Amino acid sequence: MVSGKQVRISRITFKNRMLCIPMDHGVTVGPIKGLENIHETIMKVERGGATAVLAHKGIFKTLPQPLRIGFIVHFSASTNLSPNPNLKVRIGTVEEAIRLGADAISLHINIGNKDEQEMLVKLGMMADECDEWGMPLIAMMYPRGENIKNPNDPNTIAHVARIAAELGADIVKVPMPSSNPDEIKTIVKGCPVPVVAAGGPKLDNDKQVLELAEAVVKAGGFGITFGRNVFQHNDPELITRALRSVVIDGRSVEEALKILAGGEKHE
């Protein structure tokens, strides 16, 4: 018997892999490069073969046309103008996500700061509400705060991922410690639900972006959620095609670089 969650997860993935482009940054930092015209960027990554995009509800409400790929509505917010930007507050309900036609909900939780308990309560309660409605919950988990000595430590990231799984998330998004598959395996093996990789800061070149995606897949990850490294690329559609070739089609970094060089179309 197929559940509602399975149906919705199938809409944000392809061949049991996720290639999601998050574009929720506008609330936190404003209309940065690549997101000035966010609707146009969304259409570019849709053409490039992303399996899903992630954004705030107002962005989806104002789209000029329905998407042909999955969409994940983000229900956490804080701004860099706040005296306490690490505290993410909840800004939506499961019923609202259903009215929007969303395929999943995401929450952002920062671990290791003085407000983590408040965010953990929100995560646990949202997980229960999502279960009630058959809505997948993606937890964006970051080791971020005054008690985090090394945010790139694989064991710390593994702990943060495990928290989300134990509190009821269906998919866990975490930053990767490096492009070393052995370090990424530490995180994946310790998490009983699928793990997807955050893209992190803008990387220096396309090869590094593709190598990180390849390492995640090799380590058993469920896929990637790369933001700045896609929407701030000089050709978001093309880099999305190249990433799809690695994450979904299992092609090598060298083959993906040829896509970038030759402008190969996604079928």
Buried (B, 14 or more C-beta within 10 A) or exposed (E): EEEEBEEBBBBBBBEEBBBBBBBBBBBBEEEEEBBEEBBEBBBBBBBBBBBBBBBBBEBBEEBEEEBEBBBBBBBBBBEEEEEEBBBBBBBBBBEBBBEBEBBBBBBBBBBBBEBBEEBBEBBEEBBEBBBEBBBBBBBBBBBBBEEBEEBBBBEBBBBBBBBBBEBBBBBBBBBBBEBEBEBBBBBBEBBEBBBBBBBBEEBEEBBEBBBBBBBBBEBBBBBBBBBBBBBBBEBBBBBBBBBBBBBBBEBEBEBBBBBBEEEBEBE
